[in-house]
Amino acid sequence: MREVSENSFAVHKSVKIGLLGAALDTGNMGVSALAESAIKCILQRWPEAEITLLDSGRVVREEKLRIGDKILCIKKLPIRLCRNIFLENHFIVLCFYGFLLRLFNGERFSHFCIRRNASLKHILQLNMVADITGGDSFSDIYGMRRFVLGFLRKWLVLLFNKDLVMLPQTYGPFKRRLARAMARHILNRAKLIYSRDKASIKHVNALLGKNNNGKVRFAPDVAFILDAQSHHILILNHRQIYGHGTRLSLA
């Protein structure tokens, strides 16, 4: 991510970065670990960065998160894809504003829009968006619904002309022609593409062909930089598992 920082953020005192494809409150420990790891990676490169989770929860709010010896205030601005299309942070509403800003590309009109939608204002202020797609969900093997939802959020970021950096993750395989076309659309427009395994690099290179432009890189899984947790005693109640028995203490 060094290329992005040097060229894009030289004049910014406080870098504002959005994070897609990871959340702290899904109940999936793996996804939560990815979110914390990605945040730590960003802070190692830009210690004063303001980070916004664009996939987390249902309501716009802030949450405290401890990374090492620091307590961070993480903004949660979920891009919603629910039935209530009148939410200010709904994909359709934001998409509508995105098209308007493309048609009427003027500072006065931009100020007019952001005065009416705080979520739009926050997204427009982002310097970059990083995406990790749950680590292994940039594929249609889990079904097209999950893949399409992830695609739409990435597509929306690109609609607002934000630099999209794909963090180390798995890409593919793709069983459907439509999924391959959608993946190619995103990857062609991404600023940088990091893969955590060599097989995924082959999938990405096959999709991009001559449009690779040297932007596909290998990088280890971000989870390797997670801080170790303090050791504690875990009590397992056999009665809850088997209906009878004794308690087992694991040191």
C-alpha positions as CSV (number, residue, x, y, z in Angstrom):
1,M,0.0,0.0,0.0
2,R,3.0,2.3,-0.1
3,E,2.3,3.4,-3.6
4,V,-1.1,4.7,-2.7
5,S,0.1,6.6,0.4
6,E,2.9,8.4,-1.3
7,N,1.0,9.5,-4.4
8,S,-2.5,10.1,-3.0
9,F,-2.2,11.3,0.6
10,A,0.8,13.6,0.6
11,V,-1.3,16.7,1.3
12,H,-3.7,15.1,3.8
13,K,-2.9,15.7,7.5
14,S,-5.6,13.2,8.5
15,V,-6.2,10.3,6.2
16,K,-9.8,9.0,6.1
17,I,-10.1,5.4,5.0
18,G,-13.2,3.2,4.6
19,L,-13.1,-0.6,5.2
20,L,-15.3,-2.9,3.2
21,G,-15.9,-6.7,3.7
22,A,-15.1,-6.9,7.4
23,A,-17.0,-6.2,10.6
24,L,-16.6,-6.4,14.3
25,D,-20.1,-7.4,15.2
26,T,-21.1,-10.3,12.9
27,G,-20.6,-13.1,15.5
28,N,-18.1,-14.7,13.1
29,M,-14.8,-14.6,14.9
30,G,-12.8,-15.0,11.7
31,V,-14.4,-12.0,10.1
32,S,-13.9,-10.0,13.3
33,A,-10.3,-11.0,13.4
34,L,-9.9,-9.8,9.8
35,A,-11.5,-6.5,10.7
36,E,-9.2,-5.9,13.6
37,S,-6.2,-7.0,11.6
38,A,-7.0,-4.8,8.6
39,I,-7.5,-1.8,11.0
40,K,-4.1,-2.5,12.6
41,C,-2.4,-2.7,9.1
42,I,-3.9,0.7,8.2
43,L,-2.8,2.3,11.4
44,Q,0.8,0.9,11.0
45,R,1.0,2.8,7.7
46,W,-1.1,5.9,8.7
47,P,-1.1,6.1,12.5
48,E,-3.5,9.0,12.6
49,A,-6.0,7.6,10.1
50,E,-9.7,7.9,10.7
51,I,-11.3,4.5,9.8
52,T,-14.9,3.9,8.9
53,L,-16.4,0.4,8.6
54,L,-18.8,0.4,5.7
55,D,-20.1,-3.2,6.2
56,S,-20.8,-3.2,9.9
57,G,-24.1,-3.3,11.7
58,R,-27.4,-1.7,10.8
59,V,-27.2,1.8,12.3
60,V,-24.7,4.7,11.9
61,R,-22.7,4.9,15.2
62,E,-19.3,4.9,16.7
63,E,-17.6,2.1,18.7
64,K,-14.5,1.9,20.9
65,L,-11.8,-0.6,19.9
66,R,-8.5,-1.4,21.6
67,I,-5.6,-2.0,19.3
68,G,-2.5,-2.6,21.4
69,D,-2.2,0.2,23.9
70,K,-4.5,2.5,22.0
71,I,-8.3,3.0,22.3
72,L,-9.7,3.9,18.9
73,C,-13.0,5.4,17.9
74,I,-14.2,3.5,14.9
75,K,-17.1,4.9,12.8
76,K,-19.7,2.5,11.6
77,L,-21.5,3.6,8.4
78,P,-23.1,0.5,6.9
79,I,-24.2,0.7,3.3
80,R,-27.6,-0.9,3.7
81,L,-29.3,-3.1,1.2
82,C,-32.6,-3.6,3.0
83,R,-36.3,-3.0,2.3
84,N,-36.4,0.5,3.7
85,I,-35.0,2.3,0.7
86,F,-35.5,5.8,2.3
87,L,-32.6,5.4,4.7
88,E,-29.9,8.0,4.1
89,N,-27.2,5.2,4.0
90,H,-29.2,2.9,1.7
91,F,-27.4,1.7,-1.4
92,I,-30.1,3.0,-3.7
93,V,-30.1,6.5,-2.1
94,L,-26.3,6.8,-2.2
95,C,-26.3,5.4,-5.8
96,F,-28.8,8.1,-6.8
97,Y,-26.6,10.8,-5.4
98,G,-23.6,9.3,-7.1
99,F,-25.3,9.5,-10.5
100,L,-26.4,13.1,-9.8
101,L,-22.9,14.1,-8.9
102,R,-21.6,12.5,-12.1
103,L,-24.2,14.5,-14.1
104,F,-23.9,17.8,-12.3
105,N,-20.2,17.9,-11.5
106,G,-20.0,21.2,-9.6
107,E,-18.9,22.3,-6.2
108,R,-22.1,24.1,-5.5
109,F,-24.2,21.1,-6.3
110,S,-22.0,18.9,-4.3
111,H,-22.5,21.1,-1.2
112,F,-26.2,21.1,-1.9
113,C,-26.2,17.2,-1.8
114,I,-24.0,16.7,1.3
115,R,-26.1,19.2,3.3
116,R,-29.0,16.8,2.8
117,N,-27.3,13.5,3.5
118,A,-24.7,13.1,6.2
119,S,-23.7,9.6,5.0
120,L,-23.0,10.9,1.5
121,K,-20.8,13.6,3.1
122,H,-18.8,11.0,5.0
123,I,-18.2,8.8,2.0
124,L,-17.1,11.8,-0.2
125,Q,-14.6,12.7,2.5
126,L,-12.9,9.3,2.3
127,N,-9.4,9.3,0.7
128,M,-9.4,5.6,0.0
129,V,-11.5,2.4,0.6
130,A,-9.8,-0.9,1.4
131,D,-11.7,-4.1,0.8
132,I,-11.2,-7.6,2.2
133,T,-14.5,-9.4,1.3
134,G,-14.6,-11.6,4.4
135,G,-11.2,-13.0,3.5
136,D,-12.5,-15.7,1.1
137,S,-15.9,-14.4,-0.3
138,F,-14.7,-12.8,-3.5
139,S,-16.1,-15.9,-5.3
140,D,-19.5,-17.3,-6.2
141,I,-19.0,-20.6,-4.5
142,Y,-21.1,-19.3,-1.6
143,G,-23.9,-18.4,-3.9
144,M,-24.6,-15.4,-6.1
145,R,-26.5,-13.4,-3.5
146,R,-23.5,-12.9,-1.2
147,F,-21.2,-12.2,-4.2
148,V,-23.7,-9.6,-5.7
149,L,-24.1,-7.8,-2.4
150,G,-20.3,-7.5,-2.0
151,F,-20.0,-6.4,-5.7
152,L,-22.6,-3.6,-5.3
153,R,-20.8,-2.0,-2.3
154,K,-17.5,-2.1,-4.2
155,W,-19.2,-0.7,-7.3
156,L,-20.7,2.1,-5.3
157,V,-17.3,3.1,-4.0
158,L,-16.0,3.3,-7.5
159,L,-19.0,5.3,-8.6
160,F,-17.7,8.0,-6.2
161,N,-14.3,7.8,-7.8
162,K,-12.6,6.5,-4.7
163,D,-9.3,4.6,-4.8
164,L,-10.2,0.9,-4.1
165,V,-7.4,-1.2,-2.7
166,M,-8.1,-5.0,-2.4
167,L,-6.4,-6.2,0.8
168,P,-4.8,-9.7,1.0
169,Q,-7.6,-12.2,0.4
170,T,-8.6,-15.2,-1.7
171,Y,-10.0,-14.6,-5.2
172,G,-12.2,-17.2,-7.0
173,P,-12.9,-19.7,-8.1
174,F,-15.8,-18.5,-10.3
175,K,-18.4,-21.0,-11.5
176,R,-20.6,-18.6,-13.4
177,R,-19.8,-16.4,-16.4
178,L,-21.7,-13.5,-14.8
179,A,-19.6,-13.7,-11.6
180,R,-16.4,-13.7,-13.7
181,A,-17.6,-10.6,-15.5
182,M,-18.5,-8.8,-12.3
183,A,-15.2,-9.7,-10.7
184,R,-13.3,-8.5,-13.7
185,H,-15.2,-5.2,-13.6
186,I,-14.1,-4.5,-10.0
187,L,-10.5,-5.8,-10.4
188,N,-9.9,-3.8,-13.5
189,R,-10.8,-0.6,-11.6
190,A,-9.1,-1.4,-8.4
191,K,-5.9,0.7,-7.5
192,L,-4.0,-2.3,-6.1
193,I,-4.8,-6.0,-5.7
194,Y,-3.2,-8.0,-2.9
195,S,-3.6,-11.8,-2.8
196,R,-2.8,-14.0,0.2
197,D,-2.2,-17.1,-2.0
198,K,-0.5,-17.9,-5.3
199,A,-3.6,-19.7,-6.7
200,S,-5.6,-16.5,-6.4
201,I,-3.0,-14.6,-8.3
202,K,-3.5,-17.0,-11.2
203,H,-7.3,-16.4,-11.0
204,V,-6.8,-12.6,-11.0
205,N,-4.3,-12.6,-13.8
206,A,-6.6,-14.8,-15.9
207,L,-9.4,-12.3,-15.4
208,L,-7.3,-9.2,-16.1
209,G,-5.2,-10.5,-18.9
210,K,-3.2,-7.6,-20.4
211,N,-4.8,-5.1,-18.0
212,N,-2.8,-6.4,-15.0
213,N,-0.4,-3.4,-15.1
214,G,1.7,-4.8,-12.3
215,K,-0.9,-4.0,-9.7
216,V,-1.4,-7.7,-8.6
217,R,0.8,-8.4,-5.6
218,F,1.3,-11.3,-3.1
219,A,1.0,-10.4,0.6
220,P,0.5,-12.6,3.7
221,D,-2.9,-12.9,5.4
222,V,-3.4,-9.8,7.6
223,A,-4.4,-12.0,10.5
224,F,-0.7,-12.7,11.1
225,I,-0.3,-9.3,12.7
226,L,-3.0,-9.8,15.4
227,D,-1.8,-9.3,18.9
228,A,-1.7,-12.3,21.2
229,Q,-4.5,-12.5,23.7
230,S,-3.8,-13.0,27.4
231,H,-4.0,-16.6,28.6
232,H,-7.1,-17.5,30.7
233,I,-9.0,-20.4,32.2
234,L,-11.8,-21.9,30.1
235,I,-14.5,-23.8,31.9
236,L,-16.6,-26.3,29.9
237,N,-19.8,-27.6,31.3
238,H,-20.3,-31.2,30.1
239,R,-23.9,-31.2,31.3
240,Q,-24.7,-28.4,28.7
241,I,-23.0,-30.5,26.0
242,Y,-24.0,-34.1,26.9
243,G,-26.8,-33.6,29.4
244,H,-24.7,-35.0,32.3
245,G,-21.1,-35.2,33.5
246,T,-18.6,-33.0,35.3
247,R,-16.8,-29.7,34.6
248,L,-13.5,-29.7,32.8
249,S,-10.9,-27.0,33.4
250,L,-8.5,-26.3,30.6
251,A,-5.4,-24.3,31.6
